[in-house]
């Protein structure tokens, strides 16, 4: 060792020593998931490449990142684990070093803003995780400062190596390893930042549910009766709808009607482009009526009404 530094160890020897120690850890039951890079490209997917691009945009990191790229490409990251707010790794150097990277969660108000700005642009979970999303969403989640990717002040670095710099080559290799891992498991980015990726889609659904139908598309009572071939009846005197039931189609996904009938198990699937109306069944006893919502979104919530 020279001035606190250990002598250079060839890559092949480092990997041999690391594999030996990793085998010992496996015998003890510790899960090991190495980072494997094929070719020169570290990350290929939208999420993986965006992670790496985010690292490289900050001058705080740029001087140490090149050595990290070399390490991750040659297989030195022999284990990488990503959890909520934390990345841990084992990187082969002169010996096997332990790395811990703490990453602050996205602030609640910033995450709400991301969801709001992306509302209606994310159509499915599969497309989101595959990175097949609108450019506006890409730009929003990648935006510097208040996007989904962390800034330097959100990141705390630690390595067991003797390098005094916080961003040593082992830490840099680990950070690039995260980008490579996101190619296969993009959902880990949301886990790491402490947010639920499903909320990006539900934000769009909430906007759709709260939308008010255009006046030209609202049918009056007579048109609704003709559409479904039913006799319209006034709301039975003293009748109260199920507690908590929505009062308009917009509140239940735009596809519902309230059915008043004595057969409370006959939830029919009707399409009603108008605000919810009372549809009566002539010849029925009003004292035995129940309100049944046949909305695709809300029907399950009112199963108790159908069976009561």
N, C-alpha and C positions, 0 to 999 in steps of 0.2 A: 504494500500500500504506500502511495506517495502523496504526502501532504494531505492525508485524509481520504485520498481517492484510491480505490482498488485498481489493480492492473487490468488492462484490457483482456476480455474473454471473448473468443470468437463466437459468432452467432450459433454455430452448430453445437458448441460445447454448452452455451447458455441454455439452449433448448433441451439438451440432454439432461442437464441438471434440473431444469424446471419440470420436465416430464417425470423425473424420479420423485420429486417432492409432491407433484400433483397426484401421482399414483398413491402415495401415502395418505393424502387427504381424502381421496376417493374411498380408500379402505375404512376410513373413519366415518364415512357416510356423508361427507360434505359434497353438495352438488357442484359440478364443474362444467362450465359452458364456455369454451374458448372462442375467440374471435378468429374466423378464418376468412381471408381475403383471396379471391380468385383474380389474378391479373393485377394491374396497377390501380384500377379504380376502387376506391375504398367504399363508396356508397353509390348506388344506382337509382334508388327510388326517390320520389319527391321529398319524403320526410327525411330520409337519410342524407341526401344532398343538401337539403335546407339546414339541417343541423350543422353540417360541416361548414357551409357557407357562413352561417351565423358566427361560428368560432373565428373564422378567418377575417371577419369584418372589424374585429377589435384589436387595436394596436397593443393592448395589454398582453395579448397572447402570441402575436405574430412571430416574435423572435424564437420561440421555443417549439412552435408547431411542426416545422420541417422534420426534426428528429423524431417527433411522435409519429409522423406518417411512415417513416422508415421502420420504426419498431412494430407498428400495427400490421404493416404489410408482410414483415418477415415472420409473423406468427408469435411475437413475444407476449401478446396479451393472452395468457393461457387460461384466464377465467374472467368473466364479466357478469355482474349481477346488477340489475336495475330494479329499484323499488321506489316507493313514494318518497320523493325528496332526497334520494341517495343513490349513488353509484359506487359499487365496490369492485375491486379487480386485483388480480395477481399478475404481475408483469415480470418477465424474465430479464434480469440484467446480470450484473456480476454475481448476484444472487437473486432469489425470488422476493420481489418487493410487494408490499401491500399498499394499495391505493384506496383512499376514501374521498369521494367528492360529494359535498352536500349542496343541494340546489333548492333555493327557496320556492315555495309554491306560487302559482300565479295569484295575484291579489284578486279577491272576489269581484271588486268593481271593474277591474280590467278584463276578467273572464266574461262578465256579463256584457261588457262592451263588445268583445269579440263575437259572442253569440248573437248579439243584436245586429251587428254589422254584417254577419254572415247569414242571417235569417232568410230562409227561402232559397238559398243557393246550394244547400247540401241535401241531395235527394235520397241517399242511402248510406248505410254504414259501410258497406263494401266499397263504394266509390270513394268515401272519405278516407278509409284506411289505405286504399290503393293510390291515393293522391290524384284521382280523376275528378277534380273539383274545379269550379270556375276560377278564372284568373283573379277575380276580385277577392275571393276567399283566400287564395294562395298569398296574395299581396298582404291581406289583413293579418293572417296568422304569422307571417314572416316579418311584419313591420318592426323596425328597430325601436326598442324602448318599451312598447306596450303590446307586443305580439305574444305568441305562444312560446317563443324560444328565449332562454335566459340571457341576461346581460351580465357582464363581469361582476357587478356588485351582488348579484344573486348567487354567485358560485364561490364556494370555499373549498380549497384544495389541500390534500394531505398525502404524503408519500413517505414510506419508511426508509428511503434511500438517503445517502449523506449529502445530496445536492441541497444547498441552502436556498435555492430559488423555489418559490411556491409552485411555479409551472415547470417542473422538470420534464424530461423526455418520457418518463414512465406515465406521468399524469396526462401529458399530451397524447400519448398512444391510447390511453384509456378513453379520453374524450372522443378521439376519432373512432374508437371501437364502438362507442354509443351510436355514432352515425351508421356504422356497418350493421349493427344489431337492429336498427330501425328499419332496415330493408326487409327483414323477416318478420319483425314484431313491431309495427308502427304504433300500436296501441300503448306501448311502453312509454312513449313520449308523454301521453296524457297522464299515465300513472305517475311518472316522474314529477310532473308539474302539479299534481294534486287536483286534477279536474276530470270531469266525466265527459268523454267525447260524444255521448248520446245527446247531451244538451245542445250541441251544435245543430242537431236535426230537430229537436223538440222546440227550439226557439222559433223555427219556421212554422211548425204546426200551430203554435200558440197564436201567431199572427193570423194564420188562415182561419183559426177558430173564432177569433175576435172580429173578423171582417164582417161588415154589414152588407147584405145582399143588395145588388143594384135594383133601383126601383122598377126598371123595365122587366126584371126577371121574377117579380113577386106575383104570384097568382092570387086572385081573390077567392073567396069561399066557394063561389059557384064553379070556377075553373078546377079547383081541387076536387070537388065532388064529381065533376065530369071525368076528370083524369082517372080516378080510381073506381068509378062506378058505384059510389056510395051515397047514401042519403045523409045530408048534413043535419046535425042536431045541436041544439044549444047545450052549453055546459050544464049538466044536471044541477039543480038547486042544492046548495049545501055541499057540493062536491069539492074536495080539496086534492090537488095533485100530490104525488109522492114527495115527501120532504126532501129538499135539496135538488129536486129535478130542475134541469135547465128550462128557461122560458122561451128560448128561440132556437132555430135550427143552427145558427152560427155557434151556439154554445155546445152543440153536439155534432160537430164535424159537417154540418150542412146536409145531412142525409137522415132526417127523422120525421116521424109524425107521432102524435099522441093518439093512441087508440083507446077508445072507451068501449069496453065490452065486458060481458060477464064471464067469458072464457079467458081466465087470466093467464093461461099457459100458451096462448096462441100469438107469441111475438112474431109478427110478420115483418119481413124486410121490405119496406116501402121507401121510395125515393121522393122526397118532397123538396122542391126548389124554393118553396115559400116559407115564411116564418111559421113556426109550429102552430097548428090549429087543432081545434077539437073536432074529431071525426066520430060521429055517433053511429051506432048500429040500431036501426029502427026495430021496435018490437022487443027491446031488452029492458030489463028492470034496472032503473037508475040506482037503486039501493045496493046493487051488487057490482057496480062498476069499479074498475081500477085503471090507473094511468100506466101505460106501458110504453117505454121509449124503445123504438126499434132502430135507433142509430147504431151504426157499426162501432162507433167509439164508446157509446154509453150503455148499450144494451146489457153488457155484462154487469154494469154497476147497479142495474135495476132488476137483477134476477129475483131478488126477494119479493119485488112487487108482483112478478109473474107467478110466483109460487104461493103467495099469501092468499 
